[in-house]
Amino acid sequence: MKKIVGKHVVIGALTVLAGYAAAAHADIVGNPKAGQGKVAMCIGCHGIPDYRTAYPEVYHVPILGGQNMQYLINALKAYRKGDRHFGTMHAIASSLSDQDIADIAAYYSSQTAATQNNPEK
Amino acid sequence: MNQPHKATRAARPVGTLFRTVVAAGALAGAAAHPAFAADAEHGKSLVGSHNCAACHGPGLNQPISPEYPRLAGQHADYIFWALRQYQMGTGNPNLGRNNPIMQAQVQTLSESDLRDIAAYIESLPGSLVNRK
């Protein structure tokens, strides 16, 4: 009897926790329109064809337009946390909220060959 | 007080030897990579043998999960650096990129293999676009 009650309590608790987790994710939805106004710090490098980094290695900064949204979200969060290493990206990502990151990722991932340059910039 | 000076003197012959070895290595390296030309055809065969398309999708342009990046047409020098960072992995806390799948994928590849893969990826037509 005790065992059964314990099991039910655990299942109930897990269900509630899973609900919270789902709700926390559902709150943040990226909006490409909002992202359009948040990429001022991005286009100084990623908006210039042929732009390259200087340190610790010289390479073209990656093309972002048309990239997968979840990949971009994970990348920005990893830079913010320090799991991915590039000084400038860490500094910029540290200034972004989860909502900013979702909007910026939505903005870049929605770009196609037909997309015009940002009219706000 | 004299200790650092002594240490420097003792280290001098070793330093000279080190410089000679580095210079010889640089010359050998230059000979092995004329003009750093990457071989995209070799890159293509490596991409096939390492099953990159299993995750990054057909033409490396349609990843099977939104968490994986679209690669086709991405800058070769960026791809090379990303692959190098995966090779460093957690062993280099200042530069390494930590992803268990990618770390395993690149472990046996040489730097010239990585350059070849990167050149092949850049040559692929894809849906990445550069817009402000």
gemmi code that builds the backbone of each chain (N, CA, C; Angstrom):
import gemmi

chains = {
    "A": [
        ("MET", (0.836, -1.203, 0.000), (0.000, 0.000, 0.000), (0.871, 1.253, 0.000)),
        ("LYS", (1.815, 1.273, 0.933), (2.721, 2.415, 1.034), (3.449, 2.629, -0.290)),
        ("LYS", (3.852, 1.507, -0.860), (4.606, 1.558, -2.111), (3.787, 2.214, -3.226)),
        ("ILE", (2.520, 1.815, -3.284), (1.654, 2.339, -4.347), (1.455, 3.842, -4.185)),
        ("VAL", (1.205, 4.280, -2.938), (1.010, 5.714, -2.693), (2.267, 6.467, -3.131)),
        ("GLY", (3.431, 5.926, -2.735), (4.697, 6.577, -3.085), (4.821, 6.741, -4.589)),
        ("LYS", (4.474, 5.692, -5.285), (4.583, 5.726, -6.745), (3.709, 6.822, -7.327)),
        ("HIS", (2.474, 6.922, -6.811), (1.549, 7.925, -7.342), (2.052, 9.332, -7.076)),
        ("VAL", (2.609, 9.520, -5.871), (3.121, 10.848, -5.524), (4.259, 11.219, -6.483)),
        ("VAL", (5.143, 10.265, -6.716), (6.285, 10.537, -7.593), (5.808, 10.864, -9.004)),
        ("ILE", (4.876, 10.061, -9.495), (4.361, 10.308, -10.852), (3.703, 11.677, -10.926)),
        ("GLY", (2.918, 12.016, -9.901), (2.247, 13.317, -9.871), (3.259, 14.444, -9.880)),
        ("ALA", (4.285, 14.313, -9.037), (5.298, 15.364, -8.947), (6.009, 15.534, -10.286)),
        ("LEU", (6.339, 14.418, -10.917), (7.032, 14.474, -12.207), (6.167, 15.152, -13.262)),
        ("THR", (4.857, 14.843, -13.226), (3.944, 15.447, -14.200), (3.932, 16.961, -14.037)),
        ("VAL", (3.853, 17.411, -12.772), (3.832, 18.856, -12.503), (5.127, 19.497, -12.995)),
        ("LEU", (6.253, 18.853, -12.691), (7.551, 19.397, -13.106), (7.649, 19.472, -14.626)),
        ("ALA", (7.190, 18.420, -15.287), (7.235, 18.404, -16.748), (6.390, 19.532, -17.301)),
        ("GLY", (5.259, 19.790, -16.643), (4.386, 20.881, -17.053), (5.099, 22.217, -16.965)),
        ("TYR", (5.817, 22.427, -15.842), (6.580, 23.671, -15.668), (7.621, 23.829, -16.780)),
        ("ALA", (8.328, 22.733, -17.041), (9.390, 22.783, -18.044), (8.810, 23.157, -19.404)),
        ("ALA", (7.676, 22.536, -19.752), (7.039, 22.818, -21.031), (6.592, 24.270, -21.086)),
        ("ALA", (6.025, 24.768, -19.962), (5.535, 26.145, -19.922), (6.685, 27.125, -20.096)),
        ("ALA", (7.831, 26.844, -19.445), (8.980, 27.738, -19.514), (9.454, 27.868, -20.955)),
        ("HIS", (9.392, 26.772, -21.715), (9.823, 26.820, -23.105), (8.793, 27.546, -23.963)),
        ("ALA", (7.528, 27.293, -23.670), (6.465, 27.833, -24.501), (6.382, 29.352, -24.377)),
        ("ASP", (6.851, 29.914, -23.255), (6.763, 31.357, -23.047), (7.527, 32.146, -24.098)),
        ("ILE", (8.677, 31.597, -24.506), (9.548, 32.364, -25.388), (9.411, 31.901, -26.827)),
        ("VAL", (8.850, 32.770, -27.649), (8.720, 32.470, -29.074), (9.430, 33.576, -29.847)),
        ("GLY", (10.333, 33.170, -30.724), (11.083, 34.153, -31.493), (10.198, 34.868, -32.508)),
        ("ASN", (10.405, 36.176, -32.630), (9.644, 36.982, -33.577), (10.625, 37.667, -34.529)),
        ("PRO", (10.616, 37.240, -35.808), (11.589, 37.808, -36.753), (11.452, 39.322, -36.912)),
        ("LYS", (10.232, 39.840, -36.787), (10.004, 41.295, -36.902), (10.697, 42.017, -35.755)),
        ("ALA", (10.557, 41.467, -34.554), (11.226, 42.078, -33.399), (12.736, 41.942, -33.543)),
        ("GLY", (13.169, 40.816, -34.111), (14.600, 40.583, -34.293), (15.230, 41.614, -35.208)),
        ("GLN", (14.454, 42.078, -36.171), (14.946, 43.069, -37.121), (15.491, 44.314, -36.416)),
        ("GLY", (14.884, 44.672, -35.287), (15.342, 45.846, -34.548), (16.434, 45.535, -33.538)),
        ("LYS", (16.858, 44.256, -33.456), (17.823, 43.868, -32.422), (19.167, 43.415, -32.984)),
        ("VAL", (19.375, 43.569, -34.287), (20.591, 43.017, -34.882), (21.652, 44.091, -35.178)),
        ("ALA", (21.469, 45.293, -34.600), (22.439, 46.366, -34.851), (23.864, 45.910, -34.548)),
        ("MET", (24.018, 45.148, -33.465), (25.367, 44.703, -33.074), (25.862, 43.541, -33.923)),
        ("CYS", (24.951, 42.890, -34.662), (25.338, 41.718, -35.455), (25.883, 42.130, -36.822)),
        ("ILE", (25.197, 43.124, -37.427), (25.485, 43.403, -38.838), (26.824, 44.089, -39.049)),
        ("GLY", (27.403, 44.669, -37.990), (28.720, 45.289, -38.106), (29.785, 44.283, -38.525)),
        ("CYS", (29.534, 43.000, -38.268), (30.452, 41.943, -38.726), (29.737, 41.017, -39.714)),
        ("HIS", (28.590, 40.459, -39.290), (27.919, 39.441, -40.105), (27.211, 40.028, -41.325)),
        ("GLY", (27.071, 41.372, -41.370), (26.406, 41.984, -42.518), (27.384, 42.476, -43.577)),
        ("ILE", (28.671, 42.287, -43.307), (29.678, 42.754, -44.255), (30.288, 41.558, -44.974)),
        ("PRO", (30.018, 41.411, -46.276), (30.602, 40.280, -47.000), (32.123, 40.341, -46.890)),
        ("ASP", (32.733, 39.194, -46.667), (34.197, 39.103, -46.577), (34.782, 39.585, -45.259)),
        ("TYR", (33.927, 39.963, -44.297), (34.460, 40.403, -43.006), (35.153, 39.229, -42.302)),
        ("ARG", (36.309, 39.501, -41.705), (37.067, 38.446, -41.031), (37.388, 38.792, -39.586)),
        ("THR", (37.560, 37.763, -38.787), (38.013, 37.944, -37.408), (39.507, 38.268, -37.433)),
        ("ALA", (40.028, 38.702, -36.274), (41.451, 39.007, -36.189), (42.175, 38.080, -35.221)),
        ("TYR", (41.482, 37.589, -34.187), (42.136, 36.835, -33.138), (41.150, 35.868, -32.509)),
        ("PRO", (41.562, 34.683, -32.136), (42.913, 34.092, -32.165), (43.249, 33.462, -33.512)),
        ("GLU", (42.353, 33.525, -34.440), (42.549, 32.898, -35.739), (41.832, 33.803, -36.739)),
        ("VAL", (42.386, 33.940, -37.931), (41.740, 34.788, -38.938), (40.850, 33.927, -39.824)),
        ("TYR", (39.575, 34.245, -39.862), (38.645, 33.510, -40.732), (37.418, 34.387, -40.986)),
        ("HIS", (36.698, 34.070, -42.060), (35.462, 34.791, -42.354), (34.439, 34.481, -41.267)),
        ("VAL", (33.750, 35.503, -40.778), (32.689, 35.235, -39.806), (31.587, 34.453, -40.531)),
        ("PRO", (30.922, 33.538, -39.806), (29.965, 32.657, -40.485), (28.768, 33.394, -41.086)),
        ("ILE", (28.252, 32.834, -42.169), (27.005, 33.328, -42.775), (25.856, 32.859, -41.886)),
        ("LEU", (24.973, 33.785, -41.516), (23.892, 33.439, -40.592), (22.539, 33.286, -41.272)),
        ("GLY", (22.325, 34.015, -42.377), (21.015, 33.999, -43.029), (20.640, 32.602, -43.502)),
        ("GLY", (19.449, 32.148, -43.126), (18.991, 30.827, -43.543), (19.486, 29.700, -42.645)),
        ("GLN", (20.243, 30.038, -41.610), (20.708, 28.991, -40.680), (19.522, 28.516, -39.830)),
        ("ASN", (19.611, 27.303, -39.301), (18.531, 26.766, -38.472), (18.352, 27.585, -37.187)),
        ("MET", (17.089, 27.845, -36.839), (16.793, 28.700, -35.687), (17.326, 28.126, -34.369)),
        ("GLN", (17.057, 26.825, -34.138), (17.471, 26.262, -32.850), (18.992, 26.237, -32.723)),
        ("TYR", (19.685, 26.032, -33.849), (21.152, 26.064, -33.830), (21.638, 27.444, -33.411)),
        ("LEU", (21.012, 28.495, -33.973), (21.424, 29.863, -33.643), (21.141, 30.181, -32.173)),
        ("ILE", (19.989, 29.717, -31.675), (19.649, 29.944, -30.258), (20.698, 29.280, -29.371)),
        ("ASN", (21.007, 28.021, -29.690), (21.994, 27.299, -28.880), (23.362, 27.968, -28.947)),
        ("ALA", (23.741, 28.455, -30.135), (25.051, 29.084, -30.300), (25.141, 30.344, -29.436)),
        ("LEU", (24.108, 31.190, -29.502), (24.133, 32.438, -28.729), (24.152, 32.145, -27.230)),
        ("LYS", (23.383, 31.142, -26.820), (23.372, 30.801, -25.388), (24.721, 30.237, -24.952)),
        ("ALA", (25.354, 29.477, -25.845), (26.669, 28.910, -25.514), (27.728, 30.016, -25.418)),
        ("TYR", (27.631, 31.010, -26.301), (28.558, 32.152, -26.211), (28.311, 32.914, -24.908)),
        ("ARG", (27.025, 33.099, -24.575), (26.679, 33.855, -23.370), (27.217, 33.148, -22.128)),
        ("LYS", (27.090, 31.837, -22.112), (27.529, 31.053, -20.953), (29.041, 30.895, -20.921)),
        ("GLY", (29.694, 31.020, -22.081), (31.144, 30.831, -22.131), (31.549, 29.447, -22.600)),
        ("ASP", (30.567, 28.639, -23.050), (30.895, 27.310, -23.576), (31.506, 27.402, -24.970)),
        ("ARG", (31.092, 28.410, -25.716), (31.748, 28.684, -26.996), (32.605, 29.908, -26.803)),
        ("HIS", (33.774, 29.905, -27.481), (34.775, 30.915, -27.151), (35.030, 31.888, -28.281)),
        ("PHE", (34.585, 33.101, -28.101), (35.026, 34.207, -28.949), (34.665, 35.473, -28.178)),
        ("GLY", (35.679, 36.279, -27.849), (35.492, 37.414, -26.944), (34.333, 38.314, -27.324)),
        ("THR", (34.275, 38.717, -28.603), (33.239, 39.644, -29.035), (31.852, 39.020, -28.900)),
        ("MET", (31.744, 37.760, -29.305), (30.438, 37.107, -29.229), (30.004, 36.896, -27.781)),
        ("HIS", (30.962, 36.648, -26.900), (30.611, 36.492, -25.484), (30.074, 37.812, -24.936)),
        ("ALA", (30.757, 38.921, -25.283), (30.344, 40.233, -24.787), (28.945, 40.587, -25.289)),
        ("ILE", (28.706, 40.341, -26.580), (27.408, 40.705, -27.151), (26.305, 39.798, -26.620)),
        ("ALA", (26.571, 38.502, -26.600), (25.539, 37.567, -26.147), (25.197, 37.795, -24.675)),
        ("SER", (26.173, 38.267, -23.895), (25.921, 38.533, -22.481), (24.909, 39.655, -22.294)),
        ("SER", (24.756, 40.498, -23.310), (23.812, 41.618, -23.193), (22.410, 41.222, -23.659)),
        ("LEU", (22.248, 39.980, -24.106), (20.962, 39.561, -24.671), (20.142, 38.731, -23.687)),
        ("SER", (18.829, 38.986, -23.670), (17.917, 38.151, -22.889), (17.544, 36.929, -23.732)),
        ("ASP", (16.875, 35.960, -23.108), (16.412, 34.783, -23.846), (15.480, 35.208, -24.989)),
        ("GLN", (14.655, 36.223, -24.710), (13.730, 36.704, -25.747), (14.495, 37.350, -26.903)),
        ("ASP", (15.517, 38.162, -26.585), (16.347, 38.772, -27.638), (16.961, 37.681, -28.515)),
        ("ILE", (17.501, 36.655, -27.853), (18.159, 35.564, -28.588), (17.161, 34.863, -29.508)),
        ("ALA", (15.953, 34.611, -28.992), (14.926, 33.943, -29.803), (14.540, 34.813, -31.000)),
        ("ASP", (14.421, 36.121, -30.777), (14.031, 37.032, -31.864), (15.127, 37.116, -32.930)),
        ("ILE", (16.367, 37.237, -32.487), (17.487, 37.338, -33.436), (17.615, 36.044, -34.245)),
        ("ALA", (17.462, 34.905, -33.560), (17.542, 33.616, -34.250), (16.402, 33.478, -35.255)),
        ("ALA", (15.219, 33.954, -34.879), (14.072, 33.895, -35.793), (14.320, 34.785, -37.005)),
        ("TYR", (14.919, 35.955, -36.746), (15.207, 36.909, -37.839), (16.153, 36.291, -38.859)),
        ("TYR", (17.278, 35.756, -38.396), (18.261, 35.207, -39.339), (17.775, 33.918, -40.000)),
        ("SER", (17.090, 33.070, -39.233), (16.685, 31.781, -39.807), (15.591, 31.964, -40.859)),
        ("SER", (14.870, 33.072, -40.805), (13.784, 33.276, -41.773), (14.285, 33.867, -43.094)),
        ("GLN", (15.569, 34.229, -43.155), (16.084, 34.843, -44.383), (16.254, 33.820, -45.507)),
        ("THR", (15.935, 34.260, -46.716), (16.132, 33.435, -47.909), (16.816, 34.289, -48.969)),
        ("ALA", (17.054, 33.703, -50.130), (17.701, 34.438, -51.216), (16.874, 35.652, -51.631)),
        ("ALA", (15.551, 35.614, -51.359), (14.679, 36.718, -51.771), (14.645, 37.843, -50.732)),
        ("THR", (15.257, 37.620, -49.566), (15.196, 38.612, -48.478), (16.007, 39.859, -48.827)),
        ("GLN", (15.403, 41.027, -48.565), (16.110, 42.294, -48.763), (16.940, 42.599, -47.517)),
        ("ASN", (17.915, 43.500, -47.651), (18.665, 43.931, -46.484), (17.735, 44.651, -45.503)),
        ("ASN", (18.129, 44.621, -44.231), (17.345, 45.187, -43.151), (17.021, 46.662, -43.429)),
        ("PRO", (15.737, 47.005, -43.569), (15.386, 48.400, -43.879), (15.645, 49.340, -42.703)),
        ("GLU", (15.761, 48.780, -41.491), (15.983, 49.636, -40.315), (17.453, 49.979, -40.128)),
        ("LYS", (18.328, 49.333, -40.897), (19.765, 49.565, -40.672), (20.439, 50.165, -41.891)),
    ],
    "B": [
        ("MET", (69.560, 35.672, -6.317), (69.514, 36.776, -7.275), (70.170, 36.383, -8.596)),
        ("ASN", (71.212, 35.528, -8.477), (71.869, 35.091, -9.705), (71.129, 33.965, -10.410)),
        ("GLN", (70.222, 33.369, -9.680), (69.564, 32.168, -10.203), (68.905, 32.369, -11.575)),
        ("PRO", (68.076, 33.416, -11.752), (67.402, 33.560, -13.046), (68.401, 33.700, -14.199)),
        ("HIS", (69.509, 34.438, -13.936), (70.509, 34.660, -14.966), (71.138, 33.328, -15.393)),
        ("LYS", (71.491, 32.545, -14.382), (72.096, 31.229, -14.653), (71.137, 30.375, -15.487)),
        ("ALA", (69.894, 30.430, -15.064), (68.902, 29.592, -15.746), (68.805, 29.991, -17.219)),
        ("THR", (68.850, 31.278, -17.490), (68.758, 31.756, -18.867), (69.932, 31.246, -19.694)),
        ("ARG", (71.128, 31.348, -19.085), (72.322, 30.907, -19.816), (72.243, 29.424, -20.150)),
        ("ALA", (71.787, 28.651, -19.131), (71.714, 27.206, -19.346), (70.709, 26.880, -20.445)),
        ("ALA", (69.667, 27.702, -20.519), (68.599, 27.394, -21.467), (68.962, 27.782, -22.902)),
        ("ARG", (70.000, 28.580, -23.053), (70.287, 29.149, -24.377), (70.536, 28.089, -25.470)),
        ("PRO", (71.405, 27.109, -25.223), (71.624, 26.116, -26.294), (70.336, 25.388, -26.658)),
        ("VAL", (69.507, 25.100, -25.644), (68.243, 24.416, -25.898), (67.362, 25.296, -26.782)),
        ("GLY", (67.379, 26.611, -26.464), (66.576, 27.552, -27.240), (67.004, 27.562, -28.699)),
        ("THR", (68.317, 27.535, -28.928), (68.828, 27.544, -30.295), (68.381, 26.288, -31.034)),
        ("LEU", (68.507, 25.175, -30.333), (68.095, 23.905, -30.933), (66.613, 23.969, -31.292)),
        ("PHE", (65.840, 24.507, -30.358), (64.390, 24.610, -30.560), (64.076, 25.442, -31.803)),
        ("ARG", (64.789, 26.561, -31.915), (64.548, 27.436, -33.077), (64.884, 26.716, -34.380)),
        ("THR", (65.972, 25.934, -34.358), (66.375, 25.211, -35.566), (65.305, 24.204, -35.963)),
        ("VAL", (64.822, 23.489, -34.946), (63.801, 22.473, -35.210), (62.541, 23.126, -35.770)),
        ("VAL", (62.150, 24.265, -35.175), (60.948, 24.958, -35.631), (61.126, 25.413, -37.075)),
        ("ALA", (62.312, 25.978, -37.376), (62.566, 26.463, -38.730), (62.511, 25.311, -39.739)),
        ("ALA", (63.120, 24.183, -39.360), (63.112, 23.018, -40.246), (61.682, 22.535, -40.452)),
        ("GLY", (60.923, 22.522, -39.358), (59.530, 22.089, -39.429), (58.725, 22.996, -40.348)),
        ("ALA", (58.973, 24.313, -40.246), (58.243, 25.266, -41.065), (58.551, 25.041, -42.546)),
        ("LEU", (59.829, 24.779, -42.843), (60.220, 24.532, -44.232), (59.550, 23.271, -44.769)),
        ("ALA", (59.579, 22.220, -43.944), (58.970, 20.961, -44.358), (57.480, 21.159, -44.580)),
        ("GLY", (56.860, 21.924, -43.670), (55.422, 22.189, -43.773), (55.104, 22.923, -45.061)),
        ("ALA", (55.926, 23.924, -45.391), (55.687, 24.716, -46.595), (55.789, 23.833, -47.840)),
        ("ALA", (56.728, 22.889, -47.794), (56.909, 22.011, -48.945), (55.709, 21.071, -49.091)),
        ("ALA", (55.170, 20.615, -47.937), (54.074, 19.647, -47.984), (52.760, 20.305, -48.415)),
        ("HIS", (52.604, 21.622, -48.179), (51.355, 22.298, -48.530), (51.641, 23.448, -49.479)),
        ("PRO", (51.896, 23.169, -50.737), (52.175, 24.272, -51.655), (50.975, 25.205, -51.720)),
        ("ALA", (51.168, 26.448, -51.296), (50.140, 27.494, -51.351), (48.863, 27.105, -50.592)),
        ("PHE", (48.960, 26.159, -49.682), (47.823, 25.755, -48.855), (46.615, 25.365, -49.695)),
        ("ALA", (46.827, 24.821, -50.864), (45.709, 24.459, -51.725), (44.948, 23.301, -51.104)),
        ("ALA", (43.655, 23.503, -50.898), (42.833, 22.440, -50.344), (42.251, 21.618, -51.481)),
        ("ASP", (42.043, 20.344, -51.197), (41.564, 19.417, -52.216), (40.095, 19.082, -51.929)),
        ("ALA", (39.199, 19.799, -52.599), (37.770, 19.623, -52.332), (37.289, 18.213, -52.702)),
        ("GLU", (37.921, 17.593, -53.705), (37.534, 16.235, -54.090), (37.820, 15.256, -52.955)),
        ("HIS", (39.014, 15.423, -52.341), (39.342, 14.592, -51.181), (38.379, 14.887, -50.035)),
        ("GLY", (38.038, 16.157, -49.877), (37.062, 16.552, -48.851), (35.729, 15.852, -49.058)),
        ("LYS", (35.326, 15.745, -50.313), (34.056, 15.087, -50.635), (34.072, 13.628, -50.189)),
        ("SER", (35.207, 12.949, -50.444), (35.261, 11.533, -50.058), (35.286, 11.385, -48.532)),
        ("LEU", (35.927, 12.334, -47.837), (35.929, 12.287, -46.367), (34.525, 12.545, -45.810)),
        ("VAL", (33.822, 13.490, -46.416), (32.450, 13.792, -45.988), (31.577, 12.547, -46.156)),
        ("GLY", (31.829, 11.790, -47.244), (31.091, 10.555, -47.461), (31.450, 9.491, -46.439)),
        ("SER", (32.762, 9.276, -46.228), (33.193, 8.199, -45.328), (32.865, 8.513, -43.870)),
        ("HIS", (32.724, 9.792, -43.527), (32.389, 10.148, -42.146), (30.898, 10.383, -41.949)),
        ("ASN", (30.122, 10.103, -43.017), (28.668, 10.134, -42.886), (28.105, 11.462, -42.400)),
        ("CYS", (28.688, 12.563, -42.855), (28.245, 13.879, -42.387), (26.768, 14.120, -42.707)),
        ("ALA", (26.339, 13.584, -43.869), (24.966, 13.817, -44.308), (23.946, 13.125, -43.411)),
        ("ALA", (24.385, 12.153, -42.605), (23.463, 11.463, -41.706), (22.826, 12.457, -40.734)),
        ("CYS", (23.549, 13.507, -40.373), (22.986, 14.549, -39.500), (22.725, 15.846, -40.260)),
        ("HIS", (23.726, 16.258, -41.066), (23.608, 17.563, -41.729), (22.738, 17.509, -42.988)),
        ("GLY", (22.289, 16.310, -43.342), (21.283, 16.173, -44.393), (21.838, 16.114, -45.804)),
        ("PRO", (20.931, 15.844, -46.774), (21.363, 15.747, -48.166), (22.016, 17.048, -48.624)),
        ("GLY", (23.169, 16.916, -49.277), (23.877, 18.108, -49.738), (24.394, 18.956, -48.588)),
        ("LEU", (24.368, 18.415, -47.373), (24.733, 19.129, -46.135), (23.928, 20.422, -46.004)),
        ("ASN", (22.713, 20.413, -46.542), (21.889, 21.625, -46.578), (20.538, 21.449, -45.880)),
        ("GLN", (20.217, 20.210, -45.476), (18.924, 19.965, -44.828), (19.134, 19.118, -43.577)),
        ("PRO", (19.665, 19.713, -42.494), (19.945, 18.931, -41.278), (18.696, 18.208, -40.774)),
        ("ILE", (18.930, 17.020, -40.181), (17.797, 16.211, -39.738), (17.189, 16.749, -38.451)),
        ("SER", (17.913, 17.626, -37.750), (17.375, 18.251, -36.544), (17.664, 19.740, -36.608)),
        ("PRO", (16.720, 20.566, -36.133), (16.949, 22.018, -36.172), (18.115, 22.457, -35.280)),
        ("GLU", (18.594, 21.536, -34.442), (19.742, 21.881, -33.608), (21.054, 21.822, -34.374)),
        ("TYR", (21.040, 21.117, -35.511), (22.269, 20.974, -36.291), (22.349, 22.063, -37.346)),
        ("PRO", (23.550, 22.559, -37.595), (23.670, 23.650, -38.565), (23.609, 23.194, -40.017)),
        ("ARG", (23.065, 24.083, -40.835), (23.128, 23.951, -42.282), (24.553, 24.324, -42.674)),
        ("LEU", (25.209, 23.511, -43.492), (26.623, 23.748, -43.791), (26.906, 24.216, -45.214)),
        ("ALA", (26.110, 23.739, -46.181), (26.431, 23.987, -47.588), (26.649, 25.469, -47.864)),
        ("GLY", (27.810, 25.802, -48.436), (28.102, 27.175, -48.819), (28.721, 28.024, -47.722)),
        ("GLN", (28.849, 27.459, -46.524), (29.462, 28.225, -45.413), (30.939, 28.482, -45.716)),
        ("HIS", (31.480, 29.574, -45.190), (32.881, 29.928, -45.441), (33.825, 28.792, -45.005)),
        ("ALA", (34.751, 28.443, -45.909), (35.659, 27.324, -45.630), (36.547, 27.601, -44.425)),
        ("ASP", (37.050, 28.833, -44.302), (37.971, 29.104, -43.184), (37.246, 29.044, -41.839)),
        ("TYR", (35.951, 29.406, -41.821), (35.171, 29.281, -40.582), (34.949, 27.807, -40.237)),
        ("ILE", (34.596, 27.021, -41.266), (34.367, 25.587, -41.041), (35.645, 24.927, -40.533)),
        ("PHE", (36.772, 25.285, -41.154), (38.045, 24.706, -40.716), (38.284, 25.018, -39.240)),
        ("TRP", (38.066, 26.259, -38.859), (38.307, 26.656, -37.472), (37.340, 25.939, -36.521)),
        ("ALA", (36.087, 25.802, -36.941), (35.113, 25.088, -36.110), (35.558, 23.639, -35.905)),
        ("LEU", (36.020, 23.003, -36.985), (36.462, 21.602, -36.885), (37.699, 21.499, -35.990)),
        ("ARG", (38.618, 22.463, -36.098), (39.802, 22.484, -35.236), (39.368, 22.619, -33.775)),
        ("GLN", (38.371, 23.476, -33.539), (37.892, 23.675, -32.167), (37.285, 22.388, -31.613)),
        ("TYR", (36.600, 21.633, -32.462), (36.051, 20.348, -32.015), (37.187, 19.389, -31.681)),
        ("GLN", (38.259, 19.436, -32.466), (39.401, 18.563, -32.176), (39.998, 18.902, -30.803)),
        ("MET", (40.091, 20.204, -30.505), (40.629, 20.608, -29.199), (39.677, 20.176, -28.085)),
        ("GLY", (38.377, 20.351, -28.324), (37.369, 19.918, -27.367), (37.581, 20.492, -25.980)),
        ("THR", (37.232, 19.718, -24.982), (37.343, 20.189, -23.605), (38.794, 20.248, -23.153)),
        ("GLY", (39.699, 19.654, -23.932), (41.120, 19.703, -23.588), (41.690, 21.105, -23.667)),
        ("ASN", (41.015, 21.984, -24.398), (41.466, 23.370, -24.474), (40.326, 24.283, -24.022)),
        ("PRO", (40.313, 24.627, -22.727), (39.176, 25.369, -22.171), (39.057, 26.793, -22.711)),
        ("ASN", (40.094, 27.303, -23.386), (40.031, 28.665, -23.905), (39.546, 28.730, -25.345)),
        ("LEU", (39.742, 27.660, -26.091), (39.393, 27.691, -27.510), (38.482, 26.550, -27.941)),
        ("GLY", (38.520, 25.439, -27.257), (37.842, 24.233, -27.722), (36.329, 24.385, -27.783)),
        ("ARG", (35.738, 23.596, -28.647), (34.287, 23.580, -28.776), (33.834, 22.201, -28.343)),
        ("ASN", (32.847, 22.177, -27.467), (32.479, 20.938, -26.819), (31.194, 20.364, -27.403)),
        ("ASN", (31.336, 19.324, -28.187), (30.183, 18.605, -28.706), (30.619, 17.166, -28.915)),
        ("PRO", (30.067, 16.234, -28.118), (30.568, 14.854, -28.124), (30.552, 14.212, -29.512)),
        ("ILE", (29.475, 14.451, -30.282), (29.384, 13.821, -31.600), (30.476, 14.364, -32.522)),
        ("MET", (30.578, 15.696, -32.582), (31.558, 16.298, -33.493), (32.987, 16.007, -33.037)),
        ("GLN", (33.211, 15.985, -31.734), (34.553, 15.659, -31.245), (34.978, 14.272, -31.721)),
        ("ALA", (34.059, 13.318, -31.651), (34.371, 11.959, -32.083), (34.606, 11.915, -33.586)),
        ("GLN", (33.819, 12.679, -34.322), (33.910, 12.670, -35.785), (35.271, 13.136, -36.304)),
        ("VAL", (35.863, 14.150, -35.652), (37.060, 14.778, -36.220), (38.367, 14.250, -35.626)),
        ("GLN", (38.253, 13.361, -34.635), (39.440, 12.964, -33.890), (40.578, 12.408, -34.746)),
        ("THR", (40.247, 11.635, -35.773), (41.303, 10.969, -36.543), (41.747, 11.775, -37.761)),
        ("LEU", (41.187, 12.964, -37.959), (41.485, 13.736, -39.165), (42.688, 14.659, -38.968)),
        ("SER", (43.487, 14.796, -40.042), (44.619, 15.726, -39.998), (44.117, 17.127, -40.336)),
        ("GLU", (44.989, 18.120, -40.095), (44.597, 19.496, -40.433), (44.337, 19.639, -41.922)),
        ("SER", (45.114, 18.920, -42.723), (44.897, 19.044, -44.168), (43.585, 18.371, -44.575)),
        ("ASP", (43.207, 17.291, -43.886), (41.877, 16.695, -44.106), (40.783, 17.721, -43.804)),
        ("LEU", (40.951, 18.426, -42.686), (39.934, 19.406, -42.284), (39.809, 20.512, -43.326)),
        ("ARG", (40.970, 20.958, -43.865), (40.925, 21.998, -44.904), (40.210, 21.484, -46.151)),
        ("ASP", (40.434, 20.209, -46.488), (39.792, 19.635, -47.668), (38.270, 19.558, -47.472)),
        ("ILE", (37.856, 19.113, -46.290), (36.422, 19.046, -45.986), (35.806, 20.438, -46.071)),
        ("ALA", (36.515, 21.423, -45.490), (35.996, 22.796, -45.480), (35.855, 23.338, -46.895)),
        ("ALA", (36.840, 23.034, -47.749), (36.783, 23.520, -49.132), (35.596, 22.893, -49.858)),
        ("TYR", (35.352, 21.602, -49.605), (34.216, 20.928, -50.244), (32.893, 21.552, -49.778)),
        ("ILE", (32.777, 21.800, -48.480), (31.536, 22.370, -47.931), (31.261, 23.743, -48.540)),
        ("GLU", (32.315, 24.564, -48.652), (32.119, 25.904, -49.218), (31.657, 25.832, -50.674)),
        ("SER", (32.096, 24.779, -51.383), (31.774, 24.667, -52.811), (30.328, 24.232, -53.052)),
        ("LEU", (29.651, 23.732, -52.010), (28.291, 23.210, -52.202), (27.274, 24.338, -52.325)),
        ("PRO", (26.301, 24.190, -53.243), (25.228, 25.177, -53.297), (24.284, 24.946, -52.130)),
        ("GLY", (23.826, 26.027, -51.493), (22.945, 25.854, -50.337), (22.052, 27.039, -50.131)),
        ("SER", (21.289, 27.010, -49.034), (20.327, 28.092, -48.820), (20.791, 29.136, -47.804)),
        ("LEU", (22.079, 29.098, -47.424), (22.576, 30.169, -46.548), (22.696, 31.449, -47.373)),
        ("VAL", (22.306, 32.576, -46.768), (22.407, 33.869, -47.460), (23.006, 34.915, -46.531)),
        ("ASN", (23.751, 35.847, -47.125), (24.365, 36.903, -46.339), (23.548, 38.192, -46.513)),
        ("ARG", (22.749, 38.509, -45.493), (21.926, 39.732, -45.515), (22.129, 40.499, -44.224)),
        ("LYS", (21.919, 41.807, -44.286), (21.986, 42.596, -43.058), (20.735, 42.354, -42.240)),
    ],
}
model = gemmi.Model(1)
for chain_id, residues in chains.items():
    chain = gemmi.Chain(chain_id)
    for i, (resn, *xyz) in enumerate(residues, 1):
        res = gemmi.Residue()
        res.name, res.seqid = resn, gemmi.SeqId(i, " ")
        for name, pos in zip(("N", "CA", "C"), xyz):
            atom = gemmi.Atom()
            atom.name, atom.element = name, gemmi.Element(name[0])
            atom.pos, atom.b_iso = gemmi.Position(*pos), 0.0
            res.add_atom(atom)
        chain.add_residue(res)
    model.add_chain(chain)
structure = gemmi.Structure()
structure.add_model(model)
structure.setup_entities()
